[in-house]
Amino acid sequence: MPEDGGSVHGSYDVAVIGSGYTGLSAAHRLTSSGMSVLVIDAQDLGFGASTRNGGMVSGTLKLSHKELCDAYDRDTANALFQEAQDSVLFLEQSISEKRIECDYQRMGMYFAAYAPKHYEALAREAEELADLGVETRMVPRAEQHGELASDIYYGGRTAVMAGGLHPAKYHAGLVAACRAAGVEFRSRCRVRRTERQGAAYVLSTDRGSVRAGQVIIATNAYTDPAMPWFRRRVIPIGSYIIATEQMDPARLRALIPAVRMIQDTKRNLFYYRLSPDGTRMIFGGRTSFRPISTDESAARLHAAMSTVFPSLVEARVEYSWTGNVAFTFQKLPHVGQYEGIHFALGCCGQGVALMSYFGDQIGRRILGQGGDTAFARTRFTTMPGYSGHPWFLPAVGEFYRLLDWLERPKT
Ligand SMILES: Cc1cc2nc3c(=O)[nH]c(=O)nc-3n(C[C@H](O)[C@H](O)[C@H](O)COP(=O)(O)OP(=O)(O)OC[C@H]3O[C@@H](n4cnc5c(N)ncnc54)[C@H](O)[C@@H]3O)c2cc1C
């Protein structure tokens, strides 16, 4: 008998498609205010990215503040940036109010410069961020070992409004909080069609149909052909992670002394951190833009990790996994309504705090309690011929690899 099995029938105030951070945050907000909510997932609860991510909580976006200003007017750029920062505060408050034990700590993040000119770009952005009241610190290469015991980078920048958590524990805590609030779940039950009928919607699923006053699409990189308009606007990109065998925590801590979350500044970037208990190195990246096995990604990530930390060349990989990150053509998430259906999609790999926050905002909007967001103003377009299968990714990946190679530090 599947978890949360049983037929799908009856009528709810709100039906949520997708049981990750977005769907759960929305469901919790709505149920806590007295609405009846059904969360449906095509797979086990949390099958999507919300149990497989790197657990890095960052108050930043894929686009830099300058890129935001180039793409939008300055007020919008500032509002987008500020909301990304605020999403971290939201996450912290939510974890605390729901008493979720997920090893959360605000230890900050370190952006490691891949090349000298990347360090200069980080420094320029630090000045803009200071004008916005955002606390950062430039770390020259000579002082880098206080943050990161690696010699391949050219210094970096710290960010204070960032932290780390255990993603699956955070997800489990949200599910528990939702259940306690009265949210109903159906897992392993795919929504095949959503149709408007009068003022309500009818969702046809593998196990029956349900009526709902409002619908929320919270499927992110796992958006399937049942939602063609949304699928055409989301680009699923595989991201891969390894975890090493358990090691002496003191040895690992010597590699990342400030115990921050680390990201480098390449286009095909690496992101890494210590496991919450400090006994493993967790190392991730987009090692391939075409699907590869987790054995192959493990070998590639191990090689990459050994370049960053030569002392880990002998460390055995104990776990290797992958999941899909949702990009948009604009490299920014979008929150909105289409034909009356609410959605938040396209976190571009930064959804732990953001998607949790967006789910809550959608809940507030349905309740008539605000829920306004600058991410309703981001563009959310597709390109001709794209239906959700990103055939162009291998070429884009190769192009990015070439650009990274061209920008490689010349010794
Ligand atoms: C490897 C990896 C590493 C990452 N690292 C980080 C990180 O360190 N920091 C960070 O901030 N972000 C990170 N992310 C991104 C982050 O995990 C996501 O932004 C976030 O989890 C998205 O949550 P969500 O609720 O929107 O979607 P998901 O958690 O992906 O959930 C979507 C759900 O929708 C369901 N679904 C799809 N179609 C249907 C249907 N027709 N019927 C019913 N259900 C359906 C799926 O089964 C799935 O469970 C990472 C992602 C990956 C893959």
The ligand as an SDF file (V2000), in Angstrom:
LIG
                    3D

 53 58  0  0  0  0  0  0  0  0999 V2000
   21.2490   18.2540   -6.6680 C   0  0  0  0  0  0  0  0  0  0  0  0
   20.5760   19.5400   -6.2490 C   0  0  0  0  0  0  0  0  0  0  0  0
   21.2380   20.3970   -5.3870 C   0  0  0  0  0  0  0  0  0  0  0  0
   20.6120   21.5850   -4.9810 C   0  0  0  0  0  0  0  0  0  0  0  0
   21.2440   22.3560   -4.0430 N   0  0  0  0  0  0  0  0  0  0  0  0
   20.6280   23.4450   -3.5620 C   0  0  0  0  0  0  0  0  0  0  0  0
   21.2140   24.1880   -2.5160 C   0  0  0  0  0  0  0  0  0  0  0  0
   22.2790   23.8200   -1.9750 O   0  0  0  0  0  0  0  0  0  0  0  0
   20.5940   25.3240   -2.0940 N   0  0  0  0  0  0  0  0  0  0  0  0
   19.4090   25.7260   -2.6460 C   0  0  0  0  0  0  0  0  0  0  0  0
   18.8940   26.7750   -2.2220 O   0  0  0  0  0  0  0  0  0  0  0  0
   18.7930   25.0000   -3.6070 N   0  0  0  0  0  0  0  0  0  0  0  0
   19.3590   23.8670   -4.0650 C   0  0  0  0  0  0  0  0  0  0  0  0
   18.7360   23.1190   -5.0100 N   0  0  0  0  0  0  0  0  0  0  0  0
   17.3990   23.5420   -5.4830 C   0  0  0  0  0  0  0  0  0  0  0  0
   16.2900   23.1950   -4.4710 C   0  0  0  0  0  0  0  0  0  0  0  0
   16.4440   21.8920   -4.0250 O   0  0  0  0  0  0  0  0  0  0  0  0
   14.9160   23.3760   -5.1540 C   0  0  0  0  0  0  0  0  0  0  0  0
   14.7940   24.7260   -5.5650 O   0  0  0  0  0  0  0  0  0  0  0  0
   13.7170   23.1110   -4.2710 C   0  0  0  0  0  0  0  0  0  0  0  0
   13.8540   21.9090   -3.5800 O   0  0  0  0  0  0  0  0  0  0  0  0
   12.4500   23.0920   -5.1380 C   0  0  0  0  0  0  0  0  0  0  0  0
   11.3420   22.7820   -4.3250 O   0  0  0  0  0  0  0  0  0  0  0  0
    9.9220   22.6270   -4.9670 P   0  0  0  0  0  0  0  0  0  0  0  0
    8.9800   22.3340   -3.8620 O   0  0  0  0  0  0  0  0  0  0  0  0
    9.5820   23.8090   -5.7970 O   0  0  0  0  0  0  0  0  0  0  0  0
   10.0260   21.4020   -5.9930 O   0  0  0  0  0  0  0  0  0  0  0  0
   10.4530   19.8890   -5.7610 P   0  0  0  0  0  0  0  0  0  0  0  0
   10.9780   19.6380   -4.4000 O   0  0  0  0  0  0  0  0  0  0  0  0
   11.3280   19.5070   -6.8850 O   0  0  0  0  0  0  0  0  0  0  0  0
    9.0730   19.1040   -5.8580 O   0  0  0  0  0  0  0  0  0  0  0  0
    8.3370   18.9880   -7.0510 C   0  0  0  0  0  0  0  0  0  0  0  0
    7.4260   17.7660   -6.9160 C   0  0  0  0  0  0  0  0  0  0  0  0
    6.4080   17.8310   -7.9310 O   0  0  0  0  0  0  0  0  0  0  0  0
    6.0040   16.4900   -8.1860 C   0  0  0  0  0  0  0  0  0  0  0  0
    5.2550   16.4410   -9.4480 N   0  0  0  0  0  0  0  0  0  0  0  0
    5.6700   16.8000  -10.6850 C   0  0  0  0  0  0  0  0  0  0  0  0
    4.6670   16.5910  -11.5900 N   0  0  0  0  0  0  0  0  0  0  0  0
    3.5900   16.1290  -10.8950 C   0  0  0  0  0  0  0  0  0  0  0  0
    2.2690   15.7450  -11.2680 C   0  0  0  0  0  0  0  0  0  0  0  0
    1.8410   15.7860  -12.5360 N   0  0  0  0  0  0  0  0  0  0  0  0
    1.4270   15.2880  -10.3000 N   0  0  0  0  0  0  0  0  0  0  0  0
    1.8400   15.2500   -9.0100 C   0  0  0  0  0  0  0  0  0  0  0  0
    3.0810   15.6030   -8.6010 N   0  0  0  0  0  0  0  0  0  0  0  0
    3.9550   16.0410   -9.5400 C   0  0  0  0  0  0  0  0  0  0  0  0
    7.3370   15.7420   -8.2270 C   0  0  0  0  0  0  0  0  0  0  0  0
    7.1610   14.3520   -8.0390 O   0  0  0  0  0  0  0  0  0  0  0  0
    8.1340   16.4310   -7.1140 C   0  0  0  0  0  0  0  0  0  0  0  0
    8.1230   15.6780   -5.9030 O   0  0  0  0  0  0  0  0  0  0  0  0
   19.3220   21.9380   -5.4650 C   0  0  0  0  0  0  0  0  0  0  0  0
   18.6580   21.0780   -6.3400 C   0  0  0  0  0  0  0  0  0  0  0  0
   19.2720   19.8860   -6.7250 C   0  0  0  0  0  0  0  0  0  0  0  0
   18.5400   18.9610   -7.6560 C   0  0  0  0  0  0  0  0  0  0  0  0
  1  2  1  0
  2  3  1  0
  2 52  2  0
  3  4  2  0
  4  5  1  0
  4 50  1  0
  5  6  2  0
  6  7  1  0
  6 13  1  0
  7  8  2  0
  7  9  1  0
  9 10  1  0
 10 11  2  0
 10 12  1  0
 12 13  2  0
 13 14  1  0
 14 15  1  0
 14 50  1  0
 15 16  1  0
 16 17  1  0
 16 18  1  0
 18 19  1  0
 18 20  1  0
 20 21  1  0
 20 22  1  0
 22 23  1  0
 23 24  1  0
 24 25  2  0
 24 26  1  0
 24 27  1  0
 27 28  1  0
 28 29  2  0
 28 30  1  0
 28 31  1  0
 31 32  1  0
 32 33  1  0
 33 34  1  0
 33 48  1  0
 34 35  1  0
 35 36  1  0
 35 46  1  0
 36 37  1  0
 36 45  1  0
 37 38  2  0
 38 39  1  0
 39 40  1  0
 39 45  2  0
 40 41  1  0
 40 42  2  0
 42 43  1  0
 43 44  2  0
 44 45  1  0
 46 47  1  0
 46 48  1  0
 48 49  1  0
 50 51  2  0
 51 52  1  0
 52 53  1  0
M  END
$$$$
